[in-house]
């Protein structure tokens, strides 16, 4: 048995959980925040048997794709009277960060 911890952008959480449900994977979603943009993420916890692990990882990779987005950077600390014009910066968002942990014992009550 493995515990898969997938950290995905909030926009990808719903399509991922729908795909997991459609493929008979049980999951729990926790809302989290972090990363470079300090935007909302979702941490998805999935218990899976070892023989279905590669199929699950493929499903996560297929559902949580990376894409680019333009954001305005935070302005630097400036002296009064200085002018700062923010230029949008293109950053890559989406995708998934996945951790696979071996489960020593599993119980369902």
N, C-alpha and C positions, 0 to 999 in steps of 0.2 A: 504494500500500500504506500502511496505517495501523497503528500500534500503539496499542491501547486499554489503558489502565491503569485498572482498576476496583478501588477500595478499598471492601470490603464488610464488614459484621459477620460474624463467624465462623458464626453461625447461618444466614446467607444463602448462604454459600460453596458448600455441597453442592448445594442446589437450583439455584444458578446454573450450576455446572459440569455438572450433569446436563442442564440445558436447553441449554447450549452444545454438549455432545456430541450430543444428540438432533438439533440443527440444524446439525451438521457444522462447528462452529467448533473449532479447536485452541486449547488454553489451557494456561497454566502457573500454578499457585497457589503463592504464598509466604505463609507465616504471618507476620503483623506485629502490633505492639501500638502503641496510641496513642489519641489522642482524649481527650475530656473525662472519660470513665469509666475510662480506662486498661484497657479490656477488649480481648480478642483480636479482631483483624481478619484479613482475608485480602486480599492484593493479587493480583488476577487479571490476567495479561498475555495479551492476545489479539491475534494478527495477523489483519488482515482487509483484503480488497480494498475500494477506495473505494466501489464500487457496492453493497456489502453492509453498509456502516457504519450507515445509518439503521435497518436491520432488527436489527442487533446491539444498538444503543442501546435500541431498543424492548424487546428481550428482557431486557436488564439492568433496565430500568425496571419491567417486569412482574414480574420475579422478586424483586427487592430492594426490598421495600416498607418504608415507615417505620411505626413503631408506638410506643406509649408504654410505659414501664416505670417502676416505683417503685424508687428507690435511697435508701440512707441516706447522707447527706453525711458527709464526714470531720469529726470534732469539732475545734473551734477550740483553740488553745493556751490553757490555763486555769491558774489558780493552784491549788495543792493545796487541797482542800476544797470547791471550786466544783462545782456539779452541772450537767451538760449532758444534756438529753434530746433525742436525735436524732429529728426528724420526717422521715418519708420524703418525698422530693421526686419529682414526676413529671417524667420527661425523655423526649425523643424519641430513639429508637434505630432502627437499620436504615437502609435506603436505600443509596445508593451515591454515592461521589465518583468521577467519571470524568474522565480526561485522555485526549485524542486527540492523538497525535503523528504527524507525517508521517515516513515511513521513506524514507530516501534510497536504501538498498540492502538487499536481502534475499537471503540465501544459505542453502541447506539442504544439509548434507554428510552 
